Amino acid sequence: QQQVKQSPQSLIVQKGGISIINCAYENTAFDYFPWYQQFPGKGPALLIAIRPDVSEKKEGRFTISFNKSAKQFSLHIMDSQPGDSATYFCAASSVGQFYFGTGTSLTVIP
Amino acid sequence: SAVISQKPSRDICQRGTSLTIQCQVDSQVTMMFWYRQQPGQSLTLIATANQGSEATYESGFVIDKFPISRPNLTFSTLTVSNMSPEDSSIYLCSVVKGGFETQYFGPGTRLLVL
């Protein structure tokens, strides 16, 4: 059973647009929700993370929106740039147990 | 944060041979993990490397095929034994520092088995 469901599988956005990637989870014990960015040939790198006691966290152009009641969280990339083209993974964790989404391949067209 | 290095970064191996991948962290960490990632796919946890004791394997992965060592808090190895082309993948080391939260990944080892 997939603990974290991620959508869409792929996303194409024009430069300057907003990229939105969604994730949903079932286990209410999860208490940490990170997003990872992975470029081809590289390992995943932590991008931004949120805890369930806040509804939104913003770091530069990247924002996580968190809806605890719906058990959903999303990554918003504002003013998307070609350099943002990568694969993005959401994850959920609790006490050292990590569960990853299936990944979203983002392409930002110049 | 944590700086993680992996050796080798890539390798091409013959069927039936074994390859040992090393993972070195720049500081002591709470937990170390080994993942496998097929091209364009998500991350599949192989095992948790436990310091001073046997690794904890996920369903579908066994110690005879993927023996793991973790002699101290900054180093671990994963061996892919008796390789077949199906073992061709990216193998990633990851660590957790401090509390059970942020997980950091190494650059990966790209393995091709012929």
Backbone of each chain as ProteinMPNN parsed JSONL, in Angstrom:
{"seq_chain_A": "QQQVKQSPQSLIVQKGGISIINCAYENTAFDYFPWYQQFPGKGPALLIAIRPDVSEKKEGRFTISFNKSAKQFSLHIMDSQPGDSATYFCAASSVGQFYFGTGTSLTVIP", "coords_chain_A": {"N_chain_A": [[0.853, -1.199, 0.0], [0.604, 2.15, -0.936], [1.962, 4.578, 0.986], [2.203, 7.296, 0.715], [0.75, 9.298, -1.622], [1.362, 10.745, -4.715], [0.923, 13.376, -7.043], [0.93, 15.432, -10.03], [2.278, 12.849, -12.213], [3.949, 13.845, -14.123], [4.824, 17.148, -15.202], [4.445, 20.071, -17.037], [5.458, 23.322, -17.366], [5.25, 26.756, -18.177], [7.91, 29.109, -18.296], [8.069, 31.318, -15.568], [5.58, 30.693, -14.684], [3.36, 29.007, -12.3], [4.177, 26.145, -10.542], [2.592, 23.269, -9.367], [2.509, 20.668, -7.124], [1.06, 17.813, -5.763], [0.423, 15.964, -2.762], [-0.804, 13.211, -0.829], [-1.696, 11.604, 2.217], [-2.25, 8.873, 4.542], [-1.681, 7.994, 7.114], [-2.024, 9.243, 10.245], [-0.061, 9.519, 12.082], [2.209, 10.528, 11.003], [4.623, 13.079, 11.217], [6.246, 14.851, 9.993], [7.022, 16.451, 7.01], [8.748, 16.424, 4.276], [10.054, 17.833, 1.207], [11.784, 16.794, -1.662], [14.267, 17.528, -4.093], [15.448, 16.402, -7.142], [18.015, 16.277, -9.397], [18.994, 15.081, -12.651], [21.258, 12.392, -12.437], [22.063, 12.973, -9.886], [21.829, 12.758, -6.273], [18.782, 12.85, -4.292], [17.903, 16.026, -2.94], [17.207, 17.805, -0.009], [14.592, 20.08, -0.066], [12.531, 21.694, 1.07], [10.61, 21.684, 4.082], [7.896, 20.725, 6.274], [6.052, 20.843, 9.331], [3.146, 19.347, 10.891], [1.875, 21.238, 12.461], [1.685, 23.708, 11.371], [0.25, 25.602, 8.668], [1.339, 26.525, 6.386], [4.449, 27.008, 4.744], [7.069, 28.998, 3.668], [9.809, 29.37, 1.526], [11.716, 31.367, -0.134], [11.023, 31.028, -3.501], [9.61, 28.763, -3.121], [6.9, 27.076, -1.678], [5.214, 25.311, 0.837], [2.029, 24.046, 1.24], [-0.156, 22.984, 3.71], [-2.684, 20.79, 4.654], [-4.113, 19.622, 7.258], [-6.522, 18.394, 8.073], [-7.514, 17.343, 5.721], [-5.484, 15.689, 5.119], [-3.478, 16.284, 3.273], [-0.836, 17.699, 1.336], [1.022, 20.176, -0.403], [3.337, 21.297, -2.901], [4.311, 24.41, -4.012], [5.73, 26.11, -6.636], [6.724, 29.172, -7.294], [6.947, 31.578, -9.97], [8.304, 29.876, -11.857], [11.322, 28.495, -13.101], [13.569, 27.555, -15.794], [15.725, 26.241, -14.632], [14.562, 24.955, -12.54], [13.687, 22.618, -13.452], [13.363, 19.316, -12.807], [13.115, 16.297, -10.861], [10.674, 15.899, -8.406], [10.122, 14.851, -5.128], [7.751, 14.069, -2.688], [7.527, 13.421, 0.82], [6.806, 11.604, 3.834], [7.151, 11.304, 7.309], [7.74, 9.502, 10.384], [9.109, 9.068, 13.434], [11.641, 8.099, 12.429], [10.818, 6.495, 10.333], [10.434, 6.601, 6.958], [8.526, 7.59, 4.158], [8.134, 7.739, 0.744], [6.791, 9.667, -1.973], [5.843, 8.925, -5.383], [7.101, 10.565, -7.145], [7.482, 13.496, -9.206], [8.01, 14.608, -12.374], [9.209, 17.562, -13.368], [9.105, 19.933, -15.915], [10.226, 22.936, -17.037], [9.46, 25.213, -19.383], [11.287, 27.391, -21.427]], "CA_chain_A": [[0.0, 0.0, 0.0], [1.376, 3.365, -1.038], [1.679, 5.414, 2.141], [2.123, 8.677, 0.25], [0.357, 9.345, -3.023], [1.829, 11.989, -5.306], [0.447, 13.677, -8.396], [0.9, 14.516, -11.162], [3.511, 12.124, -12.485], [4.785, 14.782, -14.863], [4.246, 18.488, -15.231], [5.142, 21.01, -17.92], [5.051, 24.677, -17.006], [5.972, 27.834, -18.854], [8.751, 29.969, -17.448], [7.311, 32.361, -14.9], [4.317, 30.162, -14.179], [3.345, 28.358, -10.989], [4.147, 24.681, -10.566], [1.938, 22.75, -8.172], [2.596, 19.212, -6.982], [0.218, 17.439, -4.635], [0.622, 14.692, -2.09], [-1.797, 12.836, 0.168], [-1.253, 10.523, 3.097], [-3.318, 8.307, 5.365], [-1.258, 7.751, 8.489], [-2.017, 10.485, 11.016], [1.125, 9.549, 12.942], [3.28, 11.264, 10.339], [4.793, 14.379, 11.852], [7.252, 15.638, 9.278], [6.697, 16.308, 5.594], [9.757, 17.106, 3.453], [10.083, 17.729, -0.246], [13.134, 16.64, -2.184], [14.476, 17.876, -5.492], [16.51, 15.562, -7.676], [18.444, 16.518, -10.767], [19.539, 13.858, -13.261], [22.621, 12.036, -12.053], [22.346, 13.419, -8.52], [20.944, 12.236, -5.236], [17.742, 13.804, -3.865], [18.338, 17.055, -2.005], [16.11, 18.393, 0.743], [14.217, 21.386, -0.611], [11.745, 22.413, 2.068], [9.863, 20.712, 4.884], [6.897, 21.333, 7.141], [5.447, 20.018, 10.365], [1.694, 19.466, 10.782], [1.291, 22.273, 13.307], [1.559, 24.935, 10.58], [-0.49, 25.351, 7.428], [2.099, 26.973, 5.234], [5.84, 27.392, 4.954], [7.599, 29.577, 2.443], [11.243, 29.632, 1.45], [11.968, 31.907, -1.466], [9.936, 30.772, -4.449], [9.006, 27.472, -2.8], [5.939, 27.116, -0.584], [4.437, 24.118, 1.147], [0.726, 24.243, 1.853], [-0.472, 21.757, 4.445], [-4.064, 20.693, 5.1], [-4.103, 18.486, 8.177], [-7.813, 17.705, 8.093], [-7.649, 16.598, 4.468], [-4.294, 14.849, 5.003], [-2.868, 16.6, 1.993], [0.116, 18.794, 1.319], [1.412, 20.468, -1.776], [4.491, 22.167, -3.156], [4.084, 25.433, -5.018], [6.936, 26.793, -7.099], [6.327, 30.412, -7.928], [7.893, 32.088, -10.968], [9.11, 28.712, -12.218], [12.453, 28.755, -13.988], [14.09, 26.325, -16.421], [16.61, 25.583, -13.677], [13.756, 24.174, -11.604], [13.37, 21.349, -14.107], [13.925, 18.248, -11.984], [12.102, 15.43, -10.291], [10.363, 16.289, -7.039], [9.526, 13.802, -4.309], [7.272, 14.388, -1.356], [7.753, 12.339, 1.766], [6.202, 11.736, 5.149], [7.931, 10.484, 8.231], [7.378, 9.423, 11.798], [10.07, 8.318, 14.243], [12.638, 7.412, 11.633], [10.227, 5.785, 9.21], [10.215, 7.544, 5.865], [7.764, 7.09, 3.031], [8.283, 8.679, -0.367], [5.881, 9.625, -3.095], [6.363, 8.305, -6.6], [7.893, 11.54, -7.882], [6.903, 14.309, -10.277], [9.024, 15.166, -13.265], [8.833, 18.928, -13.751], [9.829, 20.572, -17.009], [9.874, 24.344, -17.192], [9.789, 25.6, -20.752], [11.721, 28.8, -21.485]], "C_chain_A": [[0.889, 1.25, 0.0], [1.003, 4.286, 0.112], [1.497, 6.878, 1.753], [1.836, 8.663, -1.247], [0.671, 10.718, -3.594], [1.287, 12.144, -6.72], [0.783, 15.121, -8.745], [2.236, 13.789, -11.33], [4.482, 13.012, -13.248], [4.042, 16.097, -15.025], [5.103, 19.36, -16.142], [4.573, 22.39, -17.667], [5.883, 25.675, -17.804], [6.8, 28.614, -17.834], [7.912, 31.106, -16.886], [5.988, 31.884, -14.323], [4.461, 29.524, -12.803], [3.263, 26.845, -11.182], [3.536, 24.196, -9.26], [1.981, 21.23, -8.193], [1.884, 18.836, -5.688], [0.576, 16.078, -4.055], [-0.461, 14.468, -1.049], [-1.275, 11.661, 0.976], [-2.42, 10.039, 3.93], [-2.947, 8.242, 6.841], [-1.153, 9.06, 9.272], [-0.844, 10.57, 11.99], [2.294, 10.29, 12.294], [3.389, 12.653, 10.944], [5.85, 15.249, 11.178], [7.083, 15.358, 7.798], [7.708, 17.098, 4.76], [9.489, 16.937, 1.963], [11.545, 17.659, -0.681], [13.143, 16.98, -3.677], [15.65, 17.035, -6.001], [16.772, 15.898, -9.131], [19.037, 15.227, -11.33], [20.987, 13.622, -12.835], [23.008, 12.444, -10.653], [21.43, 12.719, -7.531], [19.888, 13.265, -4.885], [18.305, 14.775, -2.834], [17.121, 17.648, -1.314], [15.853, 19.811, 0.258], [13.547, 22.245, 0.457], [10.944, 21.371, 2.829], [8.915, 21.441, 5.818], [6.463, 20.332, 8.196], [3.943, 20.263, 10.353], [1.07, 20.55, 11.658], [1.215, 23.641, 12.608], [0.901, 24.603, 9.249], [0.294, 25.761, 6.189], [3.523, 27.321, 5.644], [6.417, 27.846, 3.634], [9.096, 29.788, 2.567], [11.556, 30.075, 0.032], [10.787, 31.679, -2.376], [9.172, 29.49, -4.142], [8.121, 27.59, -1.565], [5.306, 25.746, -0.409], [3.13, 24.576, 1.762], [0.308, 22.92, 2.482], [-1.906, 21.816, 4.956], [-4.192, 19.439, 5.958], [-5.409, 17.701, 8.131], [-8.009, 16.863, 6.843], [-6.503, 15.61, 4.271], [-3.65, 15.017, 3.626], [-1.843, 17.713, 2.176], [0.625, 18.971, -0.107], [2.622, 21.398, -1.81], [4.112, 23.128, -4.281], [5.429, 26.067, -5.356], [6.492, 28.018, -7.88], [7.389, 30.835, -8.936], [8.851, 30.973, -11.408], [10.153, 29.058, -13.272], [12.941, 27.447, -14.626], [15.018, 25.541, -15.492], [15.877, 24.781, -12.627], [13.391, 22.814, -12.193], [14.116, 20.22, -13.404], [12.781, 17.321, -11.598], [11.916, 15.789, -8.821], [9.659, 15.134, -6.328], [8.989, 14.407, -3.023], [7.549, 13.189, -0.47], [7.014, 12.646, 3.057], [6.968, 10.831, 6.094], [7.37, 10.54, 9.64], [8.378, 8.521, 12.483], [11.006, 7.47, 13.38], [12.112, 6.57, 10.505], [9.868, 6.803, 8.128], [9.472, 6.873, 4.724], [7.777, 8.161, 1.939], [7.158, 8.529, -1.369], [6.593, 9.084, -4.316], [7.139, 9.274, -7.484], [7.106, 12.257, -8.972], [8.033, 14.893, -11.099], [8.53, 16.515, -13.771], [9.738, 19.419, -14.872], [9.325, 21.998, -17.137], [10.392, 24.806, -18.55], [10.154, 27.073, -20.807], [10.719, 29.696, -22.217]], "O_chain_A": [[1.797, 1.386, 0.82], [-0.142, 4.728, 0.209], [0.732, 7.607, 2.384], [2.589, 8.087, -2.032], [0.288, 11.737, -3.019], [1.203, 11.183, -7.485], [0.908, 15.955, -7.849], [3.208, 14.104, -10.645], [5.694, 12.94, -13.042], [2.812, 16.153, -14.991], [6.329, 19.382, -16.03], [3.363, 22.603, -17.743], [7.065, 25.454, -18.067], [6.424, 28.75, -16.669], [7.158, 31.765, -17.602], [5.349, 32.603, -13.554], [5.546, 29.506, -12.222], [2.394, 26.339, -11.892], [3.911, 24.653, -8.181], [1.546, 20.592, -9.152], [2.086, 19.465, -4.649], [0.979, 15.165, -4.774], [-0.973, 15.419, -0.459], [-0.51, 10.835, 0.479], [-3.453, 10.703, 4.018], [-3.8, 8.414, 7.711], [-0.288, 9.888, 8.987], [-0.661, 11.592, 12.651], [3.26, 10.639, 12.972], [2.381, 13.326, 11.161], [6.287, 16.257, 11.732], [7.008, 14.207, 7.37], [7.545, 18.302, 4.561], [8.791, 16.018, 1.534], [12.411, 18.357, -0.153], [12.175, 16.753, -4.402], [16.704, 16.969, -5.369], [15.884, 15.817, -9.98], [19.524, 14.382, -10.579], [21.821, 14.527, -12.87], [24.164, 12.282, -10.26], [20.395, 12.163, -7.9], [20.08, 14.45, -5.155], [19.085, 14.39, -1.963], [16.12, 17.957, -1.962], [16.765, 20.634, 0.181], [13.955, 23.379, 0.707], [10.632, 20.305, 2.298], [9.101, 22.62, 6.117], [6.504, 19.122, 7.975], [3.502, 21.296, 9.85], [-0.142, 20.76, 11.604], [0.734, 24.612, 13.191], [0.982, 23.474, 8.764], [-0.057, 25.382, 5.071], [3.771, 27.851, 6.727], [6.276, 27.175, 2.611], [9.59, 30.31, 3.567], [11.648, 29.258, -0.884], [9.669, 32.089, -2.064], [8.199, 29.165, -4.823], [8.534, 28.133, -0.54], [4.912, 25.102, -1.381], [3.116, 25.388, 2.687], [0.409, 21.865, 1.856], [-2.296, 22.78, 5.615], [-4.358, 18.334, 5.442], [-5.393, 16.47, 8.15], [-8.605, 15.787, 6.902], [-6.545, 14.786, 3.357], [-3.331, 14.053, 2.93], [-1.974, 18.557, 3.062], [0.65, 18.03, -0.901], [2.88, 22.166, -0.883], [3.658, 22.717, -5.349], [6.167, 26.501, -4.471], [5.955, 27.912, -8.983], [8.567, 30.508, -8.792], [10.07, 31.129, -11.332], [9.892, 29.815, -14.207], [12.751, 26.367, -14.066], [15.082, 24.314, -15.566], [16.494, 24.007, -11.895], [12.844, 21.959, -11.496], [15.346, 20.177, -13.408], [11.628, 17.542, -11.97], [12.889, 15.961, -8.086], [8.728, 14.528, -6.859], [9.683, 15.166, -2.346], [7.778, 12.08, -0.954], [6.649, 13.789, 3.333], [7.382, 9.732, 5.726], [6.651, 11.46, 10.03], [8.486, 7.341, 12.151], [11.137, 6.264, 13.592], [12.902, 5.974, 9.773], [9.1, 7.737, 8.36], [9.756, 5.729, 4.37], [7.472, 9.328, 2.185], [6.637, 7.436, -1.594], [7.795, 8.818, -4.287], [7.765, 8.861, -8.461], [6.191, 11.696, -9.576], [8.905, 15.587, -10.577], [7.551, 16.591, -14.513], [10.963, 19.333, -14.791], [8.131, 22.229, -17.324], [11.592, 24.789, -18.822], [9.417, 27.915, -20.294], [10.945, 30.899, -22.345]]}, "seq_chain_B": "SAVISQKPSRDICQRGTSLTIQCQVDSQVTMMFWYRQQPGQSLTLIATANQGSEATYESGFVIDKFPISRPNLTFSTLTVSNMSPEDSSIYLCSVVKGGFETQYFGPGTRLLVL", "coords_chain_B": {"N_chain_B": [[23.18, 20.072, 8.408], [24.384, 17.338, 6.333], [27.279, 16.014, 4.89], [27.708, 13.739, 2.427], [29.485, 11.11, 1.019], [29.93, 8.788, -1.631], [31.346, 5.771, -2.782], [32.005, 3.393, -5.324], [31.311, 6.046, -7.718], [30.115, 5.25, -10.007], [29.782, 2.152, -11.803], [30.547, -0.567, -13.938], [29.662, -3.845, -14.16], [30.226, -7.407, -14.305], [27.955, -10.053, -14.809], [27.215, -12.159, -12.06], [29.249, -11.381, -10.406], [30.336, -9.431, -7.51], [29.756, -6.3, -5.898], [30.946, -3.804, -3.769], [29.698, -1.022, -2.144], [30.605, 2.037, -0.773], [29.791, 4.256, 1.88], [30.306, 7.342, 3.248], [30.087, 9.639, 5.87], [30.29, 13.033, 6.946], [29.991, 13.558, 9.603], [28.841, 12.318, 12.794], [25.925, 10.311, 12.696], [22.452, 9.599, 13.273], [20.9, 7.609, 12.016], [21.325, 5.371, 9.259], [20.637, 4.63, 5.911], [19.967, 2.486, 3.102], [19.063, 2.84, -0.233], [17.41, 1.934, -3.289], [17.13, 3.024, -6.602], [15.47, 2.902, -9.519], [15.948, 4.035, -12.856], [14.189, 7.007, -13.414], [12.318, 6.363, -11.541], [10.788, 6.012, -8.239], [12.057, 6.02, -4.852], [13.275, 3.135, -3.348], [13.409, 1.55, -0.357], [16.031, -0.369, 0.81], [17.324, -1.301, 3.158], [17.851, -0.617, 6.659], [20.784, 0.477, 8.043], [22.316, -0.683, 10.834], [24.253, 0.332, 13.542], [26.765, -1.661, 14.704], [25.218, -3.935, 14.76], [23.118, -6.345, 13.047], [21.762, -5.386, 9.881], [18.5, -4.005, 9.191], [16.219, -5.341, 7.11], [14.07, -4.552, 4.363], [10.957, -5.771, 3.076], [11.38, -8.141, 0.549], [14.055, -7.851, 0.194], [17.132, -9.359, 1.007], [19.649, -10.476, 3.309], [21.67, -12.108, 2.289], [21.87, -11.389, -0.351], [22.199, -8.631, -0.269], [24.355, -7.785, 1.666], [25.147, -5.766, 4.473], [27.196, -3.481, 6.182], [27.945, -1.618, 9.134], [30.187, -0.24, 10.733], [30.715, 1.942, 12.38], [29.563, 5.242, 13.449], [29.677, 6.847, 11.227], [30.067, 5.558, 8.815], [29.262, 3.187, 6.282], [28.705, 0.168, 4.442], [27.396, -1.291, 1.474], [26.883, -4.288, -0.097], [26.349, -5.628, -3.243], [25.51, -8.679, -4.204], [26.429, -11.497, -6.25], [25.599, -10.532, -8.831], [23.051, -9.653, -11.213], [21.663, -8.6, -14.402], [19.286, -7.371, -13.619], [19.893, -6.067, -11.315], [20.908, -3.688, -12.033], [20.972, -0.349, -11.379], [20.455, 2.694, -9.479], [22.119, 3.203, -6.515], [21.569, 4.45, -3.377], [22.828, 6.059, -0.547], [21.618, 7.158, 2.557], [21.162, 9.423, 5.328], [20.16, 10.187, 8.677], [20.223, 12.806, 10.935], [20.581, 13.678, 14.389], [17.424, 14.213, 15.72], [14.623, 12.185, 14.603], [14.199, 13.125, 11.881], [15.037, 15.08, 9.406], [16.258, 13.773, 6.407], [19.151, 13.047, 4.651], [20.695, 12.669, 1.471], [23.165, 10.757, -0.242], [25.266, 11.113, -3.218], [24.809, 8.964, -4.833], [25.337, 5.731, -6.392], [25.884, 4.556, -9.508], [25.049, 1.701, -11.056], [25.715, -0.68, -13.471], [24.966, -3.756, -14.754], [26.233, -6.239, -16.712]], "CA_chain_B": [[23.174, 19.22, 7.218], [25.379, 16.279, 6.324], [27.953, 15.81, 3.605], [27.798, 12.293, 2.236], [30.182, 10.682, -0.185], [29.763, 7.386, -1.979], [32.314, 5.215, -3.707], [32.31, 4.242, -6.464], [30.185, 6.844, -8.195], [29.488, 4.406, -11.01], [30.573, 0.98, -12.155], [29.987, -1.554, -14.858], [30.097, -5.126, -13.602], [29.805, -8.6, -15.008], [26.992, -10.943, -14.14], [27.768, -13.146, -11.142], [30.246, -10.779, -9.515], [29.806, -8.635, -6.396], [30.275, -4.935, -5.784], [30.729, -3.167, -2.473], [29.545, 0.419, -2.211], [30.932, 2.657, 0.495], [29.126, 5.506, 2.213], [31.03, 8.041, 4.307], [29.434, 10.884, 6.279], [31.255, 13.935, 7.558], [29.735, 13.687, 11.026], [28.066, 11.194, 13.326], [24.515, 10.373, 12.362], [21.592, 8.701, 14.04], [20.473, 6.473, 11.224], [21.81, 5.269, 7.89], [19.767, 3.806, 5.085], [20.346, 2.224, 1.714], [17.929, 2.841, -1.147], [17.63, 1.648, -4.701], [16.28, 3.846, -7.456], [15.515, 2.612, -10.929], [15.865, 5.289, -13.623], [12.86, 7.578, -13.547], [11.396, 5.79, -10.554], [10.898, 6.511, -6.879], [13.084, 5.445, -3.992], [12.889, 1.9, -2.677], [14.287, 1.295, 0.783], [16.585, -1.717, 0.897], [17.548, -1.682, 4.549], [18.417, 0.324, 7.616], [22.079, -0.009, 8.526], [22.389, -0.501, 12.275], [25.629, 0.324, 14.007], [27.123, -2.731, 15.622], [24.312, -5.082, 14.693], [22.665, -6.686, 11.695], [20.859, -4.433, 9.251], [17.079, -4.34, 9.139], [15.882, -5.376, 5.687], [12.684, -4.408, 3.943], [10.397, -6.927, 2.369], [11.908, -8.32, -0.796], [15.51, -7.725, 0.219], [17.689, -10.301, 1.963], [21.026, -10.228, 3.685], [22.599, -12.841, 1.428], [21.998, -10.646, -1.601], [22.623, -7.257, 0.016], [24.964, -7.644, 2.992], [25.406, -4.384, 4.867], [27.956, -3.286, 7.402], [28.026, -0.262, 9.667], [31.099, -0.41, 11.862], [30.699, 3.104, 13.262], [28.452, 6.168, 13.234], [29.876, 7.677, 10.038], [30.457, 4.753, 7.659], [28.503, 1.974, 6.012], [28.89, -0.423, 3.118], [26.367, -2.16, 0.901], [27.396, -5.172, -1.136], [25.389, -6.254, -4.133], [26.161, -9.963, -4.428], [25.983, -12.355, -7.348], [24.788, -9.584, -9.591], [22.394, -9.937, -12.489], [21.267, -7.33, -15.033], [18.167, -6.766, -12.881], [20.449, -5.248, -10.239], [21.321, -2.396, -12.592], [20.163, 0.653, -10.704], [21.188, 3.668, -8.685], [22.069, 2.856, -5.101], [21.722, 5.682, -2.615], [22.994, 6.045, 0.9], [21.031, 8.336, 3.182], [21.384, 9.484, 6.765], [19.356, 11.067, 9.518], [21.004, 13.348, 12.039], [19.819, 14.192, 15.512], [16.098, 13.612, 15.841], [14.219, 11.358, 13.468], [13.552, 14.012, 10.928], [15.586, 15.334, 8.088], [17.055, 12.733, 5.793], [20.041, 13.568, 3.618], [21.101, 11.62, 0.552], [24.419, 10.811, -0.952], [25.131, 11.354, -4.657], [24.394, 7.742, -5.513], [26.253, 4.881, -7.159], [25.199, 4.06, -10.687], [25.536, 0.359, -11.333], [25.247, -1.373, -14.675], [25.399, -5.149, -14.758], [26.132, -6.782, -18.069]], "C_chain_B": [[24.256, 18.148, 7.348], [25.98, 16.171, 4.931], [28.235, 14.32, 3.47], [28.549, 11.994, 0.943], [29.962, 9.193, -0.392], [30.852, 6.988, -2.965], [31.916, 3.802, -4.082], [31.097, 5.071, -6.864], [29.419, 6.092, -9.281], [30.386, 3.216, -11.303], [29.801, 0.126, -13.152], [30.545, -2.899, -14.442], [29.563, -6.276, -14.432], [28.831, -9.394, -14.148], [27.719, -11.94, -13.249], [28.813, -12.592, -10.184], [29.55, -9.98, -8.41], [30.475, -7.272, -6.379], [29.952, -4.395, -4.401], [30.747, -1.655, -2.633], [29.805, 0.993, -0.826], [30.19, 3.975, 0.658], [29.828, 6.117, 3.419], [30.341, 9.365, 4.599], [30.434, 11.733, 7.045], [31.047, 14.125, 9.052], [28.89, 12.511, 11.496], [26.583, 11.379, 13.048], [23.742, 9.325, 13.153], [21.285, 7.43, 13.266], [21.108, 6.536, 9.836], [20.937, 4.286, 7.134], [20.417, 3.559, 3.731], [19.081, 2.1, 0.881], [18.382, 2.385, -2.53], [16.651, 2.491, -5.499], [16.498, 3.462, -8.901], [15.376, 3.931, -11.691], [14.42, 5.755, -13.783], [11.852, 7.08, -12.53], [11.623, 6.409, -9.165], [11.976, 5.741, -6.115], [12.535, 4.214, -3.288], [13.891, 1.609, -1.572], [14.733, -0.161, 0.784], [16.673, -2.142, 2.355], [18.005, -0.484, 5.362], [19.703, -0.279, 8.152], [22.21, 0.322, 10.007], [23.841, -0.615, 12.735], [25.845, -0.782, 15.014], [26.196, -3.92, 15.626], [23.839, -5.282, 13.259], [21.69, -5.632, 11.174], [19.426, -4.941, 9.284], [16.618, -4.212, 7.702], [14.387, -5.215, 5.458], [12.256, -5.664, 3.194], [10.938, -6.979, 0.943], [13.415, -8.212, -0.892], [16.067, -8.612, 1.32], [19.173, -10.057, 2.154], [22.013, -10.944, 2.769], [22.85, -12.101, 0.125], [22.58, -9.249, -1.379], [23.221, -7.154, 1.43], [25.387, -6.205, 3.258], [26.238, -4.385, 6.132], [27.864, -1.833, 7.823], [28.895, -0.324, 10.921], [31.128, 0.77, 12.827], [29.587, 4.057, 12.841], [28.601, 7.03, 11.987], [30.116, 6.885, 8.758], [29.588, 3.511, 7.531], [28.872, 1.459, 4.629], [27.689, -1.266, 2.756], [27.04, -2.993, -0.173], [26.242, -5.721, -1.948], [26.05, -7.538, -4.628], [25.573, -10.697, -5.619], [25.061, -11.584, -8.293], [24.213, -10.148, -10.883], [22.003, -8.604, -13.115], [20.123, -6.618, -14.308], [18.649, -5.902, -11.712], [20.948, -3.898, -10.739], [20.395, -1.32, -12.058], [21.072, 1.715, -10.114], [21.01, 3.28, -7.226], [22.445, 4.101, -4.293], [21.878, 5.398, -1.139], [22.304, 7.29, 1.442], [21.222, 8.268, 4.691], [20.375, 10.415, 7.411], [20.228, 11.511, 10.664], [20.085, 13.781, 13.165], [18.505, 13.456, 15.688], [15.715, 12.879, 14.578], [13.492, 12.186, 12.417], [14.277, 14.055, 9.592], [16.514, 14.225, 7.63], [17.864, 13.354, 4.657], [20.546, 12.404, 2.778], [22.495, 11.849, 0.004], [24.191, 10.987, -2.444], [24.722, 10.114, -5.448], [25.533, 7.018, -6.211], [25.459, 4.268, -8.301], [25.82, 2.75, -11.123], [24.889, -0.188, -12.583], [25.833, -2.769, -14.657], [25.163, -5.734, -16.143], [25.971, -8.298, -18.064]], "O_chain_B": [[24.952, 18.073, 8.361], [25.272, 16.229, 3.926], [28.919, 13.724, 4.303], [28.26, 12.577, -0.102], [29.824, 8.435, 0.568], [31.227, 7.753, -3.853], [31.509, 3.052, -3.195], [29.986, 4.822, -6.397], [28.214, 6.282, -9.445], [31.596, 3.264, -11.08], [28.571, 0.118, -13.184], [31.761, -3.079, -14.378], [28.581, -6.138, -15.161], [28.9, -9.387, -12.919], [28.736, -12.505, -13.652], [29.215, -13.278, -9.244], [28.324, -9.872, -8.388], [31.622, -7.122, -6.798], [28.824, -4.514, -3.922], [31.688, -1.083, -3.185], [29.286, 0.492, 0.172], [29.989, 4.714, -0.306], [29.931, 5.493, 4.474], [30.044, 10.128, 3.68], [31.323, 11.206, 7.714], [31.851, 14.792, 9.704], [28.298, 11.796, 10.687], [26.056, 12.487, 13.156], [24.287, 8.328, 13.626], [21.395, 6.322, 13.79], [21.39, 7.614, 9.313], [20.551, 3.241, 7.659], [21.284, 4.308, 3.282], [18.155, 1.366, 1.227], [19.561, 2.445, -2.881], [15.491, 2.649, -5.118], [17.58, 3.668, -9.45], [14.735, 4.856, -11.193], [13.551, 5.004, -14.226], [10.657, 7.351, -12.652], [12.529, 7.217, -8.964], [12.701, 4.922, -6.68], [11.452, 4.254, -2.703], [15.083, 1.441, -1.831], [13.907, -1.074, 0.76], [16.169, -3.196, 2.742], [18.478, 0.518, 4.826], [19.714, -1.403, 8.653], [22.212, 1.494, 10.384], [24.556, -1.544, 12.359], [25.186, -0.831, 16.053], [26.377, -4.835, 16.429], [24.134, -4.477, 12.376], [20.901, -5.065, 11.93], [19.173, -6.141, 9.391], [16.621, -3.12, 7.134], [13.56, -5.674, 6.246], [13.068, -6.479, 2.756], [10.945, -5.975, 0.23], [13.991, -8.457, -1.952], [15.546, -8.625, 2.435], [19.855, -9.512, 1.287], [23.095, -10.419, 2.505], [23.942, -12.186, -0.437], [23.354, -8.749, -2.196], [22.642, -6.497, 2.295], [25.916, -5.523, 2.38], [26.014, -5.187, 7.039], [27.723, -0.935, 6.994], [28.384, -0.446, 12.034], [31.527, 0.61, 13.981], [28.768, 3.726, 11.984], [27.739, 7.864, 11.713], [30.349, 7.485, 7.708], [29.227, 2.873, 8.521], [29.296, 2.221, 3.76], [27.05, -1.874, 3.614], [27.698, -2.452, -1.062], [25.266, -6.224, -1.391], [27.026, -7.494, -5.376], [24.398, -10.548, -5.954], [23.906, -11.951, -8.51], [24.812, -10.998, -11.543], [22.009, -7.58, -12.433], [20.009, -5.394, -14.38], [17.886, -5.094, -11.183], [21.367, -3.058, -9.943], [19.182, -1.372, -12.259], [22.295, 1.647, -10.233], [19.893, 3.056, -6.762], [23.494, 4.711, -4.503], [21.146, 4.594, -0.562], [22.399, 8.362, 0.844], [21.418, 7.193, 5.258], [19.818, 11.306, 6.771], [20.899, 10.696, 11.298], [18.951, 14.199, 12.93], [18.474, 12.229, 15.793], [16.428, 12.955, 13.578], [12.32, 11.958, 12.118], [14.131, 13.159, 8.761], [17.418, 13.799, 8.348], [17.334, 14.085, 3.82], [20.792, 11.309, 3.283], [22.936, 12.983, -0.185], [23.046, 11.009, -2.896], [24.332, 10.219, -6.611], [26.55, 7.612, -6.568], [24.482, 3.551, -8.082], [26.986, 2.704, -11.515], [23.667, -0.16, -12.733], [27.047, -2.944, -14.556], [24.049, -5.722, -16.667], [25.872, -8.911, -19.127]]}, "name": "protein", "num_of_chains": 2, "seq": "QQQVKQSPQSLIVQKGGISIINCAYENTAFDYFPWYQQFPGKGPALLIAIRPDVSEKKEGRFTISFNKSAKQFSLHIMDSQPGDSATYFCAASSVGQFYFGTGTSLTVIPSAVISQKPSRDICQRGTSLTIQCQVDSQVTMMFWYRQQPGQSLTLIATANQGSEATYESGFVIDKFPISRPNLTFSTLTVSNMSPEDSSIYLCSVVKGGFETQYFGPGTRLLVL"}
